[in-house]
Amino acid sequence: MLPSMPSEDRFKNLSGYRWLENGQSALSGGLLDLYRRLDRLFLRWAEEGRAVEFLFPTFIPARELAKLDYFRSFPHLVTFPVTLDADEENLKRFIAGEPLDVRGEIRLATPAPIRDVLTPAACYHFYIHFQGEHLQGPRYVTTRATCFRRESHYLPLERQWSFSMREIVGLGTLEEVKAFLAQYQDRVDRFFRKIRLPIRWKNATDPFFNPSHNPRYLLQKLDPVKTEMVFQDRLALGSINFHRNYFGEAFQIFREGKEAFSGCVAFGIERWIFAFLTHFGLKETDWPDLNS
């Protein structure tokens, strides 16, 4: 186990790791191999549950997230892709001056209209994908996405502007989704016990803006729907989430004539790497076997 110290110092000279000051990590060598092995583990769990894998683009249309009232609920987290307005005079004005100021900030001129958002959570893609469908049976799906969440501060491998998320999603009836989530919570819990990684399951809420004034936050406090797998009593490595029929209603997804229920299991890959390095140490030979 590594000694307690700020993660900026703990990983400063770690081979295969580089922390970027804009809140992102670069991996190579053994750490990149650990990243891939962890994702293969999560994908294997998904396939054991008959989940079909998808690959989605990085952008999500803003009009789709607006159906979830996302911009009022999470304005502090959202990241937009920004381009310049293609008007020739606007582009000439941009290049005529100094595009970059002394603080490293772009003098943007006039931006083009913004119609997309960088993926904030991997599972959103699925509800958009199945929009308007009448499911003939439960659907189990999985994807890995680079997600973007703007934060007030960043920490290496713990809290990043961009990070990797593997999600396994179930859509169906209330009973089908409840069984799906229970199956995966048991599967993940057995794995933690097997490798002796100390994790506590804790009820949590989504990180709403101005939460005390958001009805969805208050509802989650009264009837918890998010359970996090928490390392060192402070860092969520992932979560089990029951959405009720919220996404089924928002995107008109149906199962047996009713709005579908949904739930997801989410794994933050960089945070799992942090937990492995912190608990098992920096030597690859001390890390648990992920192939058995």
N, C-alpha and C positions, 0 to 999 in steps of 0.2 A: 504494500500500500504506500502511495506517495505521501510525503509530509504535507501538512496543510499550509498552503500559501496561495496567493492570487494566481489564477490560471495563466495570466499574462507572463508571469515569471516561471511557472511550472513547466510550460511547454516552449519556452523561448529558444532553447538550443536542442529541441527534440528533432532527431533525424526524420526527414520526410514530412515535416510540418512547417508551414509558414502562415503567420497571422497577418492579415491585411487590415490596415487601420480603418478602412471603411466598413468593417464588421463582417468580413468574410474569411474563409479558410482555404488554403491550398494544401493538397495532400499528394504524397508520392511514396514509393517504396512500400515498406511494411504497413504503414497506416492506410495507404490506398488499398492494399490487399485486405486489411481488416474491414474497411468500408464495404468492399465487394462481398466479402464473406458474410458480413451481417445482412446485407441486402439479399443475398442468396438464401440465408436462413429464413428471413421474413417471406420471401417468395415461395419457399418450400412449404411454409405453414399455410400460405394462401392456396397453393395447389392441393394440399391435403384436404382443404375445405371446398374443393372444386371451383375455386375462383378463376376466372378468365382474366388474363393480363391485357391491359391497354397501355398505349403510349399517347399522350396528349401534348398539344403545343403549350408554349409558355404563357401566352396571353389568354385572358378570358374577357369576352365582351362585357363592357360596363353595364349594358342594359339587362344582362342576365343576372349579375350580382345585385342590381337594383331591385329585383323581385324579392330579394331576401332582406331588403332595407340595410344592405351591407354598409353603405357609405355613412349612414347615420349611426350605425352601431359600432363601426370600427374605423373612423376617419383617421385615427392616430397611427394605424398600422398599414394603410394602403400605400402601394407603390405604383406609379403610373409610368408607362413607356412614353417618352416625349420626343417629338421630332419638330423640326422647323417647318413653318408654313412654306410651301413650295413656290410661292410668288417670287419671281425673279428679283424684283426690287428688294424684297425682304432678305433674300439670300445675299445680295450684294452688300446690303447694310451690315449683315452679320460678318462677312469676311473683310469688310473695309476697316473695321476697328480691330481691337484685340479680343478675339473670341474667348480667351481665358484670362481672368484677372489674377492678381497676385495671391489671392487666397485659394486659387485652384477652382474657382467657380466660373461656370459658363455664362457669358453675357448672351442670353438666349434670343434676343430680338423677338419676333412674333412666333409663338408656337402654333403648330397645326392643331386642329381640334383633337381632343383626347377622347377616344372611344373604347379603350381597352385598359385592362388592369393586369399587372403581373401576378401570377397565381399566388394567392395567400394560403390556400389549403388544397391538398391534392384531391380530396373527395368531391369538391364542387363540380369538377369536370363531368363526373358521372351523372349527376342530377340533370345537368344541361343535356348530356348525351341521350338520356332516356326520356327526355321531356315529351309529354303527350302520349306516351306508350301505355298499353294495357298489358301488363306482364302475365304470361301464361303460367308462370311458376316463380319461385324465388330466384333472385339473381345474385350471384356472388362474383365480385370483380375486384381487381387490384391494379394499382399503378404506383410508380415512383415519380415524384415531381421535385423540381427545384422550386421552393416556395420563398416568398419575399414578404417580410414584415418589418416595417420601420419601427425602431425602438428608441428609447431615450438614451440607452447606452448598450454597449456590446461587450461580450466576454468570449474568449476563444473556446470554440466547440460547445459552449453553453447557450449563448444568446447571440444570434447572428442575423444580419440583414437578409442574407440568402442562405438557405439550408436545405438538406435533402429529407424528404418525407416519403416513406412507404406507407400506403394505406390499403387496407382490405375492407371492402364495403359490402353490406348485405341489404337487399331491398326485398320486401315481401309483406306478408301479414304481420300483425303484432306478435303472434306466436313464433313465426319463422325468424323474425329479427331478434327476439329475445333469446331464442335457442342459439342463434349464430353468435351473439355477443357472449353468452355464457360459455360456449365451447372455446372461444378464443381467450377469454380471461383465464379459464382453467389451463389451457395450453401454455400460455405465457407464464403463468404462475408456477407451473411445474418446471419450466425451463429455468427460471430464476433460482428455484430451490436446488435444482440439479447442479448448476454452476456456482452456487453459493454466493450470488450477488444479492446483497441486502436491499430489498425493495419493500416499500409499504404502499398499499393501495389507499388513495385518499380521494374523497369527493372534491370536485372543483367546479368552477364556473368559467365560461368563456371570458376573454379579456375585453369586456365592453367599455366603450368610452362613457364617462360619467355614469357609472353603473347604477347608482342609487335611483336614477331617473329613467332607467330602461326596464320596461315590464318583463322582457325576456330574462334579464338578470335576476329579477325578483322571483320569477317562476323557477329558475334553476336553483335558487337558494332554498325554495320551499320543497321542490321535488327534484333532487339531483339527477342529472342525466349524463354527467361526465365523471369518470373515475380515472385518475392519473396513477401511473406507475412511478413512484417518487423515490429518487436516490438521494441519500444523505439528508433526508427530510426537507429538501428544498428544490431539487431539480427533477422535473417531469421528463422521463425518457420516452414517454408515449402516453396514450390514453385510450380508454374504451368509451365510446360515445353513443348514446341512444337518442335519436332525433325525433322520436315519436313519428307523426305523419307530416312534420313541418315541411320537408322538402317535397314530399309527394303532393302536398297541397300547393306549394309555390310553383311547381313545375308540371302539375297535372299528370302525375305518374300514378297508375292505378293497378291494384291487385285484387282480384275477386270482386270487382265492381266498386271498390272503395279506394280512397287515396292511400297510396302505399306508405308503409312504415319503412324506416331505414336506420342503419347504425353503422359505425365504422370503428376499426382498430387502427390506430396511427402510431408509427414508430419514427422518432427523430434520429436519423442515423448518426449525425455528428455527436449528439448527446450520448448515444450508446458508446461511441468511441471514447468520449470523456470518462464515462463510468468504468470502462475496461481499463483505461490508463490509470485512473485514480485508485481503483480497488485492486487490480491485479498487477499493476506496475508497468514499466516501459519495455520489458523484455518480452518478445514474441513467444518465447518458450514458456512463459508463465501464464499466457492467455488460455482460457478454456477452449476445448475442441468444439467447433461450431458445425461439424459435419455429421456428428452422430445423432 
